[in-house]
Amino acid sequence: MNQNRHKILFLSPRFPFPLIGGDHVKCYHLLKHLSTLHEVTFVTFNHGSNPTNEQIKSITDLGIRLVALPLNPITAAIACIRTFFTDMPLEIAFYYNHKFASEVDKLCSNTQFDIGISFFMRSAEYIRHKKFTKILIAEDCRTMYQQRSFEVSTSWKQKIIRWWEVYKLKKYETSIVNDFDRTTLVTKEDIEAMKRQSPKAKYNLLTNGVDLSKFVANLSHEGRQSVLFAGKLDVWANEMMIDCIIKEIAPRVHAILPDVIFNFVGANPQKSLVSLAEKYPLKNRINIIGTVPHLQKYYHEAGVFIHPHSGASGIQNKLLEAMACGCPVVTSTSGSQGIPVKDKEDILIGKNVDELAENVVKLLMNQSLRETLAKNAIEKIQQFHSWESIYNSLDEIIKELELEKRI
């Protein structure tokens, strides 16, 4: 590999624009950084249709060569039948497309790439056997994620799907990381889980970042008495947390502070969520706000960001945003994983719904505590989760691979 400027092939299962969702944000920022140092070719799916001119411009303006293919969700879902006849888990089968594979093969025939990067394991199948240096940005240990999701699910349909994914991933994930020169994950816990599965593969920590120029801190906490939950409102894990907040946490908080407003902000609120809010005993205390142009406003106005996370793996990106904005966080032990914070110093952690509700009340009744936690949390974000620190980590990985290639 050339020491300075490399030819990089970057694959993603989803178009990273608009910047909604942690996966979009990280993918876009990594592309943005790599394009300043290297010659990048980006191949991606766009769900449902060809990308818009605005989407295309968001990538090509970075000086990146773009190949974007539409992914028909219905066709992709039907293609998941192959999970019964191959080693592919459902999430891999859904994103495996022969046209996409053909485009990747054509690019590799016409260009001598130095590095191939798969963003998420869902795009790894396309380059796993290519001869250039390869990096898998896996984010989390999928087997651990699906196992934990299986354990906390109360839906029999979800139970069956998660069980099947665990069954398939135990073999697939263990195998594919060995085809890559480096696999990155967002937490040390995920790395340890991967090492237990595939001890011979090589791993690096590549955590998630926050745009500190966009998510600016507001340390003024006077009069902030609302509670905020933010995230895509049609995601299964978020639906579980919302259900917990409305049914378990909010009633406990309202028993002490009946005027507190709970705001739920995010894309695609489901009818079931709206119905749940409408049935809440205290009228106008549960607000389903949906998509907003700027989430920072809600972080700046809320007294507490509530995140009753259970199971799964990886980093909760909305916690990073809330902390960066100076909004005190109440979450669970698993919710804070991968973020170098301490309970009672940077955030408040609850082990059950009683403790989560108690922590919400404690913060709403104590402005000084809110301000202290917010200040400490911001310092942690600036130190460990700025995009500049993530860029430096990625550059170091590429340098390590350069040295290994020369040996």
N, C-alpha and C positions, 0 to 999 in steps of 0.2 A: 504493500500500500504506500502511496505517496504520503510523505510525512505531513504535508500541509493541507492541500485541498483534495478531498476525495469525491468520487462519484458514488452517490448514495441512492439506493432504491428503497423507498419508504412505503410500506403497505398499511392500510387501515380498513377495517370492515365498515366504517361509517365516515361520512363526510364531516369534518370537524368544524363546520360553520353552518348556522350561527352558533355562537359560543354559549350553548345551553347544555349544562351537564358537565361533570368533571372530566369525563373521557374526551369530550370535544375540546375543552379548554386545554388539557395537557397536550393532546395531539397537536393542536394548533401552535402552541407555544414552542414545542420541540421542533416542529417544522420551521417556524420563524427563526429560531436560533440556528439550526443547522444550515439554513439557506444563506446565512451571513458568512459562513466559513467554507461551505462545500457546494458542490453541484448536485442538486436534489431532484429526483424524479419521484412523483407521488402518485400511487395507484390506489383508488378507493372506490367503494360502493357509495351510491346515494339512494337512500330508501325511497321506493315508490316511483321515482321519475329521474330524469336527467337533472343535474344541478342547475340552479338559476344563474343568471349572469352575475348577480351579486356574490353567490357562492364561488363561482369560478374566479372572479376578480380577487376575492379574499386570499386565494392561493397563488394565482399567477402574478399578482402584484409583489409577491415576495421573491420573484425570480425563479419560481419552481415550475418544472415541467409537469403538467397535470394530465392524468388519464382517469376519468371518472365514469363508472358504469352504473346504470340503474339496477336496483335490486327489487324485484317484485316479491313482496312479502308472502303472497299466496303460493307462488311457484317455489319459493325458498322453503316454505313450510311443508309443501308436498315432498320436496327433496329430502326432508328429514327422515323419510322412510329408510334411506340408506343406513341410518344408525343401527338398524337391525341386521345388516349384512356386512358392515365394515367395523373397523375399530373406532369410528368417529362418534363422539358424543353429540347430542342434539345441537348444542351451540356451535359446534364445528361444522356439522352437516348442513345447518341452515345457511352458513356463509360460504360453503364451497360451491363454486360456480365455474363451469368449464370455460366460459368466455373470459372470465377474469383470469383463469389459469393460462389461457392462450395468450392474453395480452402481456402477462408477466413473462412468459417464455419468449415472446417476440422481442420484448425490451431487452431481455438478457442476451439474446442472440445478436442484437444490434449494438449493444453497449457493454463495455467491460466494466461492470460495477466493482467497486472496492469493498463496499459494505452494503448488506441488506438488513433492513430494520422492519420487523413485524410488530405493529402496535396491536397488542392483544393477541392471545393465542389463536383467536378466530381467523387471523390472516397468516398464521405461521405455516400452514400446510403448503402454501404456494411456493415457499423458498426453502423449505427444510432440507432439501437435497441439493441445493445449489452449492457451487464450490467456493464462492466468495465468503468473506468473513460475515458472520450473521449475529445480530442482536435481537433477542426476543424481549420486548417490553411487556411482560406478562401482567404486571400490576399486582395481582394477588394469586394465592394458591387456590386454584379453582376447585380442587377436590375438597379442601378444607371449607371453602365457601359453601359448596353444595351440601356437604355433610352437616354443617351448622344450620343451614337453611332447612334441611330435612328435619332436624331435631326440633326446631321452633315452629314449624308449620302446623297449622290446625286444619288445613284443607286437605282432604284425601287426594284430590287431584294434584296439588302441589307435592304431597308426600310421594306419590308415584313418580312424578317427573324428577324430583330431586334424587330419589333412590336410584333411578335409572342413570342419571348423570354421574352420580358417585361411582356406580358400577363401571361405567365406561371410562370415566376420567382416571380412575386408579391405574389403568394401563396406558391410556393415551398420553396423559400429562407426564407420566413418568418417562415415557419414551421420547417425546418430542423435544424436551429441554436438552437432551443429549445430542440433538442435531444442531444446536446453536452454540456459538462460541461463548456467549454470555447471555444470561437471563436476568432481567432486573425486576425487582418487586418493591412495593411501597412501604413495607414494614419488616422489621427484623423477625417478627412472629411468622410472617409468610415465608421468609427465607428459611427459617428453621423447619417449617413444615415441608418445604420443597426438598431440603437436604435429607429429611427422613425418607422421602420417596425416591429421590434420585441423587444419591451422595456424590456421584462422579461429575455431575454438571457443575458449572461455575456460575456464581450468583453475585449480584451487586445490588445495593440499596439505591433506588432512584425514587425518592419520595415525590409528593405532589406540591405544587406551589400556588401562590396567590399573587395576583397583580396588585401590588401595593400602591400603584398610582391610581388604580380604579377603586379598590376597596380601602378607602381612607378612614382612619380611626376617628371616632367621636367619643371623647371621654367625659362629656357633659351628661350626667345621669339624673339630673333633677327632674322629677315628675314622670319618669319612664316607668309605666305600670302595666304594659301589655306583655304578652308572652308570644313568641314567634316560633313557628315551624316552617322551614323552607325546603323545597326539593320538588322533583317531578311528582305530581300528585297521582299519576297512574302507574307508578312503579310498585311492584308487589311489596318490597321491603318497606317502602314509605307508607303504603296503605296500612301495613301492620302497625307501624309506629303511630300513625294518625288515629287508628282505632283505639290504641292504648291510651293516647292522650285524651281523647274525647270521653271514653268510657271509664277510665281509671284515674288519670291524673287530674284532669280539670275538675271533676266533682270534689276531690280532696282539697284542691286549692280554693275552690269557691266556698267550701264550708267555712273557711277562715277569711278569705278576701272575695266576697261575692261580686264585686264590680270589675274584676280583672277580665280583660278581653284576650282571647286566644285567636291569633291570626294564622291562617294557613295559606302560604303563598307559593305558587309554582304552576307549571304548565299542566294542562289537561285534567282538571278536577273531575272525578267521576260522579255520576248521578247518585251512587250509593253514599259518597262522601257528603254531598249536598243534603241528601235526605237525613243522614246521621246528624248533621249540624242543625237542621230544622227541628228535629225531635228532641234536641237538648232541652232540659227542664228550664234553664235560665235563658230567656230570650235575648238575642243580640249579644251573647257572650262568646259565641263561636262564629268567626267570620271566615268564609271561604273566598279568598280574593283572586285566586287564579294567577295567570301570567301578568307580570308587571314589567315596564320598560327598564326600571332600575331598582334592583333589590336592595341596594345600599341604604335607601331611605328607610326601609323597614328594620334593617339592622341597627340603624342610628336611633330609631324611635323606641325599640323594644327594650324592656327591662331585663328580659331573659330569653335566651335561645334554648328551646327544649328539644332534646334528641334522645328518646328512649330506645336506643339501638339494642338489638338482641341478635347474637350470632353473627354470621357472615364473616367477612375478612376485609383486608384493605383499609384505606383511609377514607374517612367521611369528609368530603371536600367542603360541604356547607359549614362544618365546624371551623375549618380554616378561614373561610370568609367571615363568619360571625366574629371570630377572635380578632381578625385583622381590623374589623370595623369597630371594635371596642364593645361588642355585645356579649355580656357574661353568658357562659355556657353551662347548662345542666345536662349531663348525659350519663350513660352507663359505662362500665369498665371496657366493654368491647367497642363502644362508640369512640373512646379516646385512644384506641390502639394506633400505634404508628406516629402519634403526635407527642413530643417530649414535654408533657405537662404533668403537674402534680395536683392531686386532689387537695382542695382547700387553699391552694396557693395561686393556681392559674384558672382552674375550673372547679365545679362541684360535681362529684360522682355519686350516683345512687345505685344501690344494688337491687332495688325492687321499686315498685310503684309508690310505696309509702315514702321511701327515702327520696325518690325523685320529686314527689309533690312537696315534701318538707323543704327540699333545697330551693325549689321555685319560690315558695313562701318566704323563706329566709332571705333570699336576694331581693325580692320585691319590697320587703320591709326594712332593708338595710342599704341605703344609698352608698355609704362609705365602703361596704364590702363589695358592692357591684363595681365601684370605681377601682378598687385595689385589684380585684381579679382581672378586670379589663386591661389595666396597665401592664400587669405581669404577662398576660396572654399575648398582648401585642409584641412584647419584647421577644417572646419565644417564636412567634411567626416571623418577625424580622430576621432573627438569627438563623432559623432552620428551614423556613418555607417560602422565602422569596424566590422568584423565578431565576434570579442570578445564581443563587446557590445550587439550584437544580441543573442549570446550564453547565456550571463548573463540574458537577458530578458526571454529567454525560460526556463532557470533554475528556475527563480523566479516564473514563471507560474506553473511549476510542483510542486514547494514548496507550493504555495498557495493551489493547489488542494490536496496535502497531508494533509494540516491542515484542509481543509474542510471535507475531508474523515474521519478524526479522531473525528470531532465534532459530 
